[in-house]
Each structure stands twice: as C-alpha cells, then as structure tokens.
Amino acid sequence: MLWKKARRSDNVVDARDDSGAAGGGMRMGGGRGLSLGAVAVVVVIGLLSGQDPMQILGNIVGMGQQSGSVSAPAPQGRAPAQGDEQADFVGAVLGDTEDTWRAIFQQAGKQYQDPKLILFRGGVNSACGFASSATGPFYCPGDRQVYLDLDFFREMAQRFSAAGDFAQAYVIAHEVGHHVQTLLGISNRINAARQQGEKMEGDNGLLVRQELQADCLAGVWAYHAQQRLNWLEPGDIDEALNAANAIGDDRLQQQARGRVVPDSFTHGTSEQRVRWFKMGFEGGQIGKCDTFKVARL
C-alpha cells in the first residue's frame, strides 16, 4: 500500500502520554487504577456471556461515579511528533477517509464533519466511558471521536495473523464508518430501537447490521481511495479481507470458548464481514450498504 501518497489529516491527537500507565485511566477507591489484568477479566467475561465489554466497563465507571470514587479526566493530547511513522500512517489513512467522505457527502448535498482520532496507550476515557486497549479500537458517538491503541495492530498480526498496512487501514476505515452512521442519523435510530426493546444482539440483530454496514462503508472508502490515488499493491485487498475474516464473531467465540453462540453475536460472522466489505468495494456505492433492509446478511 503506497500510503505516503495520501494527504495527512490534522485531526490525529496523540494522547499516549496521557493515558494508560501515565494515569489517564479509571481510578477506583483508594486511588489505585483498574489494572490491565482486571480489565482483561472484564473482557473475557463479556466474551463468555455475550455482553459488550465496553458496556460492562461503562457500568463499572458509572458505579464508581455514583460513589464519588472515580477521577478520570479525558486525555488532552497533542499533534503526533515528527518522525513517528505509525502516527504518520494513521494520519494518511484518516486524511484520505476525510477526502472520500467529504466528496460523497457533497454529492448528496450534505456536509461531512471530520472526526478526531485519539491515539492512546493502555486505557482511555471518552464520552462513552473508560476503555482498555483490550477492547480494541472503537468509535464513541458521544464525542464523535475514534480511539486507537496502536498496539492493537501488533495483536492483529500476532494473535489473529492479520498483518499488513491495508489490514490496519481497514480497521481505521471501519471505525470512521461508524462516524458516517452517526452523521446520517443511523446511530440515533439504533439507540431509539434499543430503548423500545428491539432485538440488538444475535445473528440477525441490529448491532450486527450496524457493524456489517460499517464494514461496507469501509469498502466504499477503499474503492474511492483507489480510484483517486491508485495506491493499492498486490495483496492489499487480501490483507483487508483477512482482517475482516479474523475478527468475525464466530471465529472469536470459537477461540475464546470453544463453541459458537449466534444469539450473542454483535459484529457478524467472518463470512459476513468479508462479504459486506467486498460489497462496498465493488463499485463504491453507499446505497449498497443498507444492511437494515436485507433479509439475508
């Protein structure tokens, strides 16, 4: 992937010195931070029970706030240092998502609002609560920011055998896809459906449809980026498809508990994630990404 062709975004915020071991994480009674080991236990509990680890951690934060024992200022951050190639790569990918979605929104008579991307280390506080790096990259609609611990890319390569710069670009584009959903009002509609008691989890639930749409939107970005920059090299698309395949609910559950429980799916199967990314990439048409209307995901 010839990523250095891309324009760099000004919206990357380096908060790595303000989070994790630097003291930006959640603090429970006695002034001691919640250890990464404790957070890992929460994540495992979420995987085994089918609950969203982010929601569990958010509940812990909420209980701590009610008891007055949480002191968790959001990291301030700064522009990444010159010469930081990993941060430069993130800025290139984010910059191109901005160029792509600005153009698509403009064609539809709308205005795209760029999200911030926060680089953190270990753990971070957002409008959605505290998150450990163990939860992976995420988008918070409450502050309209993407959060990324760069160590996740190493875990992708080592644990999931999903290496490569375009695999990493797919991850960023997927989270930006959630920002697009927020701007289009999709996230609000899903929240309203949650409050009305509609089915959220499960292989046909709204959460799966939301995540698969973000995969498709990542494919839309990849198509338009290639048309504009011609930056893909042989094997790059395979890297993205391999990453999508590696983080399907069925594969992760099989690894974590030795069996697959479709009723607890939140992101879709490996096959579904691959198929919807390809759906967006084949022609770059956002209209093909309406996962909420199709009967078969």
C-alpha positions in Angstrom: 0.0 0.0 0.0 1.6 3.3 -1.1 0.1 5.2 1.8 2.5 8.0 1.6 0.6 9.3 -1.4 -2.2 10.4 0.9 -2.8 13.8 2.4 -2.2 13.8 6.2 -5.1 14.7 8.5 -4.8 17.4 11.1 -7.3 15.5 13.3 -5.0 12.9 14.8 -4.5 13.6 18.5 -1.6 11.9 20.4 -2.8 11.2 23.9 -0.4 8.2 24.5 1.4 10.1 27.3 -1.9 11.0 29.0 -3.5 7.5 29.1 -2.7 4.0 30.4 0.3 3.9 32.6 0.5 7.7 32.5 -2.5 7.9 34.8 -5.3 8.8 32.4 -7.3 5.7 33.2 -10.2 5.0 35.5 -9.4 5.1 39.3 -11.4 3.1 41.8 -11.4 3.5 45.6 -8.0 4.1 47.3 -6.7 6.0 44.3 -5.4 2.9 42.5 -6.1 2.5 38.8 -8.0 -0.5 37.5 -5.2 -2.8 36.3 -5.0 -4.1 32.8 -5.3 -7.6 34.2 -8.6 -6.7 35.8 -9.8 -5.1 32.5 -8.8 -8.3 30.7 -11.0 -10.3 33.1 -13.9 -8.0 32.3 -13.3 -8.5 28.5 -13.2 -12.3 29.0 -16.5 -12.2 31.0 -18.0 -10.2 28.2 -16.9 -12.7 25.6 -18.2 -15.7 27.6 -21.5 -14.1 28.4 -22.1 -12.5 25.1 -22.2 -9.0 26.5 -20.3 -6.0 25.1 -17.1 -5.5 27.2 -17.4 -1.7 26.6 -20.9 -1.7 28.2 -19.6 -3.7 31.2 -16.7 -1.3 31.7 -19.1 1.6 31.3 -21.3 0.3 34.0 -18.2 0.0 36.3 -17.4 3.6 35.6 -21.0 4.6 36.3 -21.0 2.8 39.7 -17.7 4.5 40.5 -19.0 7.9 39.6 -22.1 7.4 41.8 -19.9 6.6 44.8 -17.6 9.5 44.1 -14.6 7.3 43.7 -13.7 7.9 40.1 -11.3 10.6 39.0 -10.9 10.3 35.2 -10.2 13.4 33.2 -10.1 12.9 29.5 -6.7 13.0 27.9 -5.7 16.3 26.4 -3.3 15.1 23.7 -1.3 16.9 21.1 -0.2 16.6 17.5 1.9 13.5 16.9 5.7 14.1 16.9 7.5 14.4 13.6 9.1 11.2 12.5 6.5 8.9 14.2 5.9 6.7 11.2 3.0 4.8 12.8 1.2 8.0 13.6 2.0 9.3 10.2 0.4 6.3 8.6 -2.8 6.8 10.7 -2.8 10.5 9.6 -2.6 9.4 6.0 -5.4 6.9 6.2 -7.6 9.3 8.2 -6.8 12.1 5.8 -8.0 10.0 2.9 -11.2 9.0 4.6 -11.9 12.7 5.1 -11.3 13.4 1.4 -13.5 10.5 0.4 -16.4 11.2 2.7 -16.3 14.9 2.1 -16.8 14.3 -1.6 -19.5 11.7 -1.2 -21.5 13.9 1.3 -21.1 16.9 -1.0 -22.5 14.9 -3.9 -25.5 14.2 -1.7 -26.0 17.8 -0.8 -24.7 17.2 2.7 -21.6 18.4 4.7 -19.2 15.9 6.2 -17.8 16.7 9.7 -14.4 15.3 10.3 -13.9 13.1 13.4 -10.9 13.3 15.7 -8.8 10.2 16.1 -7.3 9.8 19.5 -4.1 7.7 19.9 -3.9 6.2 23.4 -1.9 3.6 25.3 -3.3 1.1 27.8 -6.6 2.8 28.5 -8.5 6.0 27.8 -11.6 7.9 28.9 -14.2 9.1 26.4 -17.7 10.3 26.4 -18.6 6.6 26.3 -16.7 5.8 29.5 -13.4 4.2 30.2 -12.0 1.7 27.7 -8.9 -0.5 27.9 -6.8 -1.3 24.9 -8.1 -4.9 25.3 -11.4 -3.8 23.9 -9.8 -2.8 20.6 -10.3 0.3 18.5 -13.7 2.0 18.9 -15.8 4.9 17.9 -17.7 7.0 20.5 -20.8 8.7 19.1 -21.0 10.8 22.3 -17.9 12.8 21.4 -17.7 11.8 17.7 -14.1 10.5 18.1 -12.3 7.4 17.0 -10.0 5.8 19.7 -7.0 3.6 18.8 -4.2 2.0 20.7 -1.5 1.2 18.1 -0.6 -1.9 19.9 -3.8 -3.4 18.5 -2.1 -3.7 15.1 0.6 -5.8 16.6 -2.0 -8.0 18.2 -3.8 -8.3 14.9 -0.6 -9.7 13.4 0.5 -11.9 16.2 -2.8 -13.2 17.6 -5.1 -13.1 14.5 -2.5 -13.5 11.7 -3.9 -10.3 10.2 -0.9 -8.3 9.3 -0.3 -5.6 6.7 -0.8 -1.9 6.3 -4.1 -2.2 4.4 -5.4 -4.5 7.1 -4.7 -1.7 9.5 -6.3 0.9 7.1 -9.4 -1.3 7.0 -9.7 -1.1 10.8 -9.5 2.7 10.8 -11.9 3.0 7.9 -14.4 0.7 9.8 -14.4 3.0 12.8 -14.8 6.0 10.6 -17.8 4.1 9.0 -19.4 4.4 12.4 -18.9 8.1 12.4 -20.6 8.2 9.0 -23.5 6.3 10.5 -23.7 9.0 13.3 -23.8 11.8 10.8 -26.5 10.1 8.8 -28.7 9.6 11.9 -28.4 5.8 11.8 -26.8 5.6 15.2 -29.6 7.6 16.8 -32.2 5.3 15.2 -30.5 2.2 16.6 -30.4 3.8 20.1 -34.1 4.5 19.8 -34.7 0.9 18.8 -32.7 -0.3 21.8 -34.9 1.8 24.1 -38.0 0.3 22.5 -36.8 -3.2 23.3 -36.0 -4.3 19.8 -33.5 -7.2 19.3 -30.0 -5.9 19.4 -27.7 -8.9 19.8 -27.8 -12.1 17.8 -27.0 -13.1 14.2 -29.9 -11.0 12.9 -29.8 -8.3 15.4 -29.4 -4.5 14.9 -25.9 -4.5 16.3 -24.7 -7.0 13.7 -26.4 -5.0 11.0 -24.8 -1.8 12.2 -21.3 -3.4 12.3 -21.7 -5.0 8.8 -22.8 -1.7 7.4 -19.6 -0.1 8.8 -17.6 -2.9 7.0 -19.4 -2.0 3.8 -18.7 1.7 4.3 -15.0 0.8 4.8 -15.2 -0.9 1.4 -16.8 2.2 -0.1 -13.9 4.3 1.1 -11.4 1.7 -0.2 -12.9 1.9 -3.7 -12.8 5.7 -3.9 -9.4 5.9 -2.4 -8.0 3.6 -5.0 -9.7 5.5 -7.8 -8.1 8.7 -6.6 -4.7 7.6 -5.5 -4.0 4.2 -7.2 -2.2 3.2 -4.1 -3.0 -0.4 -3.7 -0.4 -3.0 -4.3 -0.8 -6.8 -5.0 -2.1 -8.5 -1.9 -3.5 -5.4 -0.2 -7.2 -6.3 -0.6 -6.4 -9.7 0.6 -5.0 -8.2 3.8 -8.2 -6.3 4.4 -10.3 -9.4 3.8 -8.1 -11.5 6.0 -8.5 -8.9 8.8 -12.3 -8.9 8.4 -12.3 -12.7 8.4 -10.1 -12.9 11.5 -12.4 -10.8 13.7 -15.8 -12.3 12.9 -17.9 -13.2 15.9 -17.9 -16.9 15.1 -14.2 -17.2 14.9 -13.5 -15.1 18.0 -16.1 -17.1 20.0 -14.6 -20.4 18.8 -11.2 -19.2 20.0 -12.4 -17.9 23.3 -14.9 -20.6 24.5 -14.5 -23.4 22.0 -18.0 -23.0 20.6 -20.1 -20.6 18.6 -23.2 -18.9 20.1 -25.1 -17.0 17.3 -27.6 -15.5 19.8 -24.7 -13.4 21.3 -23.3 -12.1 18.0 -22.6 -8.3 17.9 -20.4 -7.9 14.8 -21.3 -10.7 12.3 -19.6 -13.8 11.1 -16.3 -13.9 9.3 -18.0 -14.7 6.1 -20.5 -11.8 6.5 -17.8 -9.3 7.3 -15.8 -10.2 4.3 -18.8 -10.2 2.0 -20.0 -6.7 3.2 -16.6 -5.2 2.8 -16.5 -6.5 -0.7 -20.0 -5.2 -1.4 -18.8 -1.7 -0.7 -15.5 -2.1 -2.5 -17.2 -3.3 -5.7 -18.3 0.0 -7.2 -18.1 2.2 -4.1 -21.8 2.8 -3.9 -23.1 3.7 -0.4 -26.6 2.7 -1.5 -25.5 -1.0 -1.5 -24.6 -0.8 2.2 -28.2 -0.8 3.6 -27.8 -3.8 5.8 -31.0 -2.9 7.7 -33.3 -3.8 4.7 -31.8 -7.1 3.5 -33.3 -10.3 4.7 -30.0 -12.3 4.4 -26.9 -10.8 6.0 
